[in-house]
Each structure stands twice: as C-alpha cells, then as structure tokens.
Amino acid sequence: MANLPLAVTFAPSTDYNTIIMAIEITESNFQDVVLTSDTPVLVDFWAAWCGPCRMVGPIVDELAIEFEGRAVVGKVDVDKEGEIAMQFGIRNIPTLLIFKNGEVVDKQVGVAPKNVLAGKLEAQL
C-alpha cells in the first residue's frame, strides 16, 4: 500500500471494487475540476512532509465519500503544483478553500475537525 497515491481511500461499500478518492488537482485539470464545476468544490492544499496535513488528509478523504455526487473534494500537492498555490496566496498548509461558481467562498487555514469542514461545505450546497 505504500506505493498508492496519498489521495486514494478505500471506502466501505458493498462493491469491494469501488475506490472513492479525493481528486488530485493539477494545473492541467484545475479549470475543469474547480473553476467550472456545477457543485461546490473543497480543495485541500497540502504537502507530504507536513504533519498537520497528514492529520487533515483522512478527514478530506472521508468528506469525498460523504459528499460524493453533491460536491467535489480534491487535493493540491503544493510541492508539485506551486503555481496554483501561489495563485491563491497559500502561505500556510494545510489550507482548505471552498469554491462555488469558480470563486473562493470560504477558507480554513490549519487543522479543523471534520464537523467544521463538513459544515462549511454543507453551507454551500
């Protein structure tokens, strides 16, 4: 399992071939996944070396499962996608941005409990 991308989560399901994951957001898919989405989008800006990011990561993956079909949940690795991080002024990680209609409508800097993040995303539905 050590070779799997960090954004992959195995979800409890009756179909054991189903994998639910937060989407890996890159410069090549940012426009389509985030800016033109018909649903709210939660974007987690993170890095593998960041301890607090490793605390938030599983929460983000759980939100991807819980909001499947109602919102998009994705992750931006700031070490690989620095241009996106710079575009939104990300200076501290983890930072989570919520987009609606292509605009940032909410922000969370640092670790937050799952219910706080879920509430922020739910408020945009």
C-alpha positions in Angstrom: 0.0 0.0 0.0 2.9 2.3 0.4 3.0 2.9 -3.4 -0.5 4.2 -3.6 -1.1 8.0 -4.0 -2.0 9.7 -0.8 -5.3 10.8 -2.2 -6.7 7.3 -2.5 -9.1 6.0 0.1 -10.8 2.6 0.2 -14.4 3.3 1.1 -16.7 0.8 2.8 -19.0 -0.4 0.2 -21.0 -3.4 -0.9 -19.0 -3.2 -4.1 -15.4 -4.0 -3.0 -14.0 -3.0 -6.3 -15.1 0.6 -5.8 -12.4 3.2 -4.7 -13.5 6.6 -3.6 -10.9 9.2 -3.6 -10.3 12.9 -3.3 -9.4 14.1 -6.8 -5.8 15.0 -7.4 -6.0 18.6 -8.7 -3.2 19.8 -11.0 -2.7 22.7 -13.3 -4.0 20.7 -16.2 -7.4 19.9 -14.6 -7.9 22.9 -12.3 -10.1 24.8 -14.7 -12.4 21.8 -15.3 -12.5 20.4 -11.8 -12.6 23.5 -9.8 -13.5 26.7 -11.7 -16.3 25.3 -14.0 -17.8 22.8 -11.5 -21.6 22.9 -11.1 -21.2 21.9 -7.5 -19.2 23.3 -4.6 -15.5 22.3 -4.5 -13.4 21.7 -1.4 -9.7 22.0 -2.2 -7.1 20.8 0.3 -3.6 22.4 -0.2 -1.1 20.0 1.4 2.4 18.5 1.2 3.6 15.0 2.1 6.2 16.4 4.6 3.5 18.5 6.5 2.5 16.8 9.8 -0.8 18.8 10.2 -1.6 17.9 6.5 -1.4 14.3 7.4 -4.0 14.9 10.1 -6.4 16.6 7.8 -5.8 14.2 4.8 -8.0 11.4 6.2 -10.8 13.9 7.0 -10.7 15.2 3.5 -10.9 11.6 2.1 -13.9 10.9 4.4 -15.6 14.1 3.1 -15.0 12.9 -0.5 -17.0 9.8 0.4 -19.8 11.6 2.3 -20.3 14.4 -0.3 -20.0 12.2 -3.4 -22.4 13.4 -6.0 -23.1 16.6 -4.1 -19.7 18.3 -4.0 -16.3 17.8 -5.4 -13.4 17.2 -3.0 -9.8 17.4 -4.2 -6.2 17.9 -3.1 -3.4 20.1 -4.4 0.1 19.0 -3.6 1.8 22.3 -3.2 5.2 20.8 -3.9 4.1 19.7 -7.3 1.6 22.4 -8.1 3.2 25.5 -6.7 1.6 27.8 -9.3 -1.9 27.0 -8.1 -0.9 27.6 -4.5 0.7 31.0 -5.5 -2.4 32.0 -7.5 -4.5 31.7 -4.3 -1.9 33.1 -1.9 -1.4 29.9 0.0 1.3 30.6 2.6 0.5 28.0 5.2 -0.6 24.4 4.9 -2.9 22.8 5.3 -5.2 25.4 3.8 -8.6 24.4 2.6 -10.5 26.5 0.1 -14.2 26.1 -0.8 -15.1 27.3 -4.3 -18.6 27.9 -5.7 -19.2 29.1 -9.2 -15.4 29.4 -9.7 -14.9 31.8 -6.7 -13.5 31.2 -3.3 -16.4 31.4 -0.8 -14.8 30.0 2.4 -11.3 29.2 3.8 -9.8 27.2 6.6 -6.2 27.5 7.5 -4.8 24.8 9.7 -6.3 21.7 11.2 -10.0 21.7 11.8 -12.4 18.9 13.0 -14.4 17.1 10.4 -17.7 18.6 11.5 -16.4 22.1 10.9 -15.2 21.3 7.4 -18.4 19.4 6.6 -20.5 22.3 7.9 -18.6 24.8 5.7 -19.1 22.6 2.6 -22.7 21.8 3.5 -23.4 25.6 3.8 -22.5 25.9 0.1 -24.9 23.3 -1.2 
